[in-house]
Each structure stands twice: as C-alpha cells, then as structure tokens.
Amino acid sequence: MEPASAKLIGAGLAAIGAGMAAIGVGNVFGSFLESALRNPGAADGQQGRLFIGFAAAELLGLLSFVVAMILIFVA
Amino acid sequence: MAAEQGKVDPMHQFTIEPLFGTDHWSIAGYSIPFTNSALWMALTTAVLLLFVVGGMKRELVPGRWQMAVEGFTGFIDNLLAANIGPAGKKYVPYIFSLFMFILFANLLGLLPLMLVGVHPFTPTSHFTVTGVLAIMSFAIVLIVGFARHGLHFFSLFVPHGTPWWLLWLIPIIELISFLVRPFSLALRLFVAMMAGHVLLEVLSSFVIDSANSGALWGTVVGLPSFLLMIAICALELLVAGIQAYVFALLTSLYLNDAENLH
C-alpha cells in the first residue's frame, strides 16, 4: 500500500475514536440525568463531578482527532 | 479561503499572519511581528476589560450590567468554594481572569465578522496559546504546593490507603497522571475549538460547492448542510462556554490538590 493512502486510511480509522467518545459523553450525561430525576435535590451539588466526567470522556475522543490531524499534516 | 480548484481549505483559517512590524522586530533571531493572533488576544482583553469595568460601579442596587459581572464573579466564587473550600478565596481573581479570557476568546472567534470583511481568529484554537494558559495553571499548582507543604507535597503521589505491596507502582502512575495534566488541559481546549471551526468550514464548503454545481445539488446537499451549519453554530456556542468552564473547573481541582493534598 502507498504510504500516503495508508495515512489517509489511518486518519479515517481514527474517526472511530470520535464516535466512541460520543458514546462515552452520552453515557455521562445520560446517567446523570437518570439519577438527577430520581433525586433532583442532590443534582445541583454534583454538577462539578458531571463536568469532570464529561471532560475525561471527551479528552479521549479529542485525542483521536489529534491522531488524525498528525497523520494528515505531520507524519 | 483557498481558491485553487474551487476547493475550500479548512485549515486556512488557522494561519497566523503578521499584520505589521515584520522586518525590524526580532529577539535573538526570532521575528516577533504583531500577528492576527496577538490582535485577537488584545481585542479579547479589551472587550473583557470593558465588560468588567462597566460593571464595577459598586452601586447598592445593581443595574443589569453590574448584575451580569457579579453573576460571573459569584459563579467563580461558588466554584472555588465548592472545590477548594475557604482557602480558595484567594484564587478567585486568577480563575475569573482565566475563565473570562477563554470564554471571550472562544465567543469572539465565533462572530460572523466575515460578513463585513474581517476574518475572525480564535486564539484558543492554537496549542501555543492554550499551552501557555495550562502551564500557568500548572506552575501555580507547583508553587503553591511546594510553598505550603514543602517536600511533603510529594505525598500527593501516595494516596491514602495504598497497600504496602503496591508502593512501587502507585507513585509512578500518580506521577504520570500528574505530569500529563497541563498537556490534557491545553489539548482539550485547543482541539475542541479547532474541531468546531474545521467542521463549520467543511460544511460551508459543502454549501458553496453544491450551490455552484446547480440548483438540484444546491437543494439536495447545500440546503441541509446549511441548516446543519446553523445548528452546529448553536452547538459551538455551548462548547465555547463548556470548555471555558471545564478549564476553570479542572484548574480549581488541581489547586485543591496543592492546597489540601488528598
């Protein structure tokens, strides 16, 4: 396989990671909403933790974007 | 936008170009012209100053503007009180500046100024800018940690209740997770802003190219892409706020480690 085409295929495969991060972020907010509706009184106090979880899940998806960008523009 | 073969280059919007002072301004061989990145950071600072100074009239019954500013300071105040406790009060100026600078930079970069011929630029979509912000936060964590706890600060790497037979492994993992913090902090903001702008640019190229190739493709491809662009713009406004909040939140968490260990 030509190196240039392998790079582009690799960059495309990296997009799977973005989809996986979408599952993760959806899971974070979905679980939060589920439990927030069970106990709305405690929901506001947990918003910091909600966004920490969101940030952690999102970062791993953003890393796949970085991998794609490195493959296209740097490697 | 690059015009070669009618293609839109989604990365062109991130080009840093010198505005003036290219030839003579240099330090140790590096030219330091006033770039568009510097211009937009200066603009962000100016707008931020305008916003905050306008709300500092200290009236007993606050007007709308003062309420807006006090809402933001109160928000940061609550964030630090919840995450650090009473010791967090002294970090309010830093976290407030950080949060507002990132928020304003993100939002100013989203303005549709291209309509009047000005190319908006988002400083936070560059790793150098977000990297410096992250290194500033990390440096404050290190300075505060070592100043308050001395060498005892290293107990951060040995959490409470670590079994003795894991003492060789846990500190290494904790050290790596500690050292990776400024990197992840900077990377998150930079990639989130950059990805959003690339996405908008790619969608705009769909609209332009499909409209150029006739009415049929214009309605089948161009119109849905245009509607999606509007929706993504709304999403980007949300992301701009969330990323600024996450940056401030994580910085306050790291400061909590420095203040109270864990």
Interface residues (C-beta under 8 A of the other chain):
Chain A: G45 G48 F51 I52 F54 A55 E58 L59 L62 L63 F65 V66 F73
Chain B: M11 L79 A82 N83 S184 L187 R188 V191 A192 A195 I242 Y245 V246 L249 L250 L253
